[in-house]
């Protein structure tokens, strides 16, 4: 398979294979092995039109630990800021001879569009409010490790809570976790529940709720998502206080969760808004494990997309 644009590109068997490869990458991550030669001679460009800490740096580390040459281009420092079109930008980069383009863009569908313009493998590192497939893979991998190893997501009750309207992480996660057999309930205030979620949830097999206090006591894992103020233009959205009272994982709500229930957040976190410091820093928090898993999963993705190709 050439591209990773959506979780629709990843079957349950593909995910199992990626998780097994990611597990093998931990020897590199723990620095017992310094580097693997698998992608020697390959060039990977990280092209980011939106800010990123975790995704961009973990793709860079993943590429380097597989011996690829990795280069970062941020839109702010590129000729895109002088008005160059997306098509001209990616054709220019492709003309230099790259093997993979890891791209984040504010427009939904941008990665798919770019994959139709260039020959290099395209990896979607987040496109608007559409999808963030590598985040979903690292989240599912983290949860699988926490909940008992391979196959352990089957039947587990996972709550995904937050600003679902603006969340590409929610879209990719609900697709992948249901594919892996989890029983997913998504929770949001009515104004941040995506339109059309009713028919989508019936088709995809997940539940929706407006009542976080009802969902938390039976959850096997909880994933809190960021309130994306920067994407809230027009319409009614709850104030920060309203949001925290109704949907924040506060110190009080933490008591509704079992002590071993993993608490996930893809980051960056709004501490004190969707997640209290007591929850983010709790022993059961998996937030930094997610970051660590992000490197292993992205190594696995790059390996499976690029290692078999001719250099
Ligand atoms: N979770 C995530 O995508 O984080 P970054 O925006 O820091 O890459």
Boltz pocket constraint, residues with backbone or C-beta under 6 A from the ligand:
constraints:
  - pocket:
      binder: B
      contacts: [[A, 51], [A, 52], [A, 53], [A, 54], [A, 55], [A, 56], [A, 125], [A, 126], [A, 135], [A, 266], [A, 267], [A, 268]]
      max_distance: 6.0
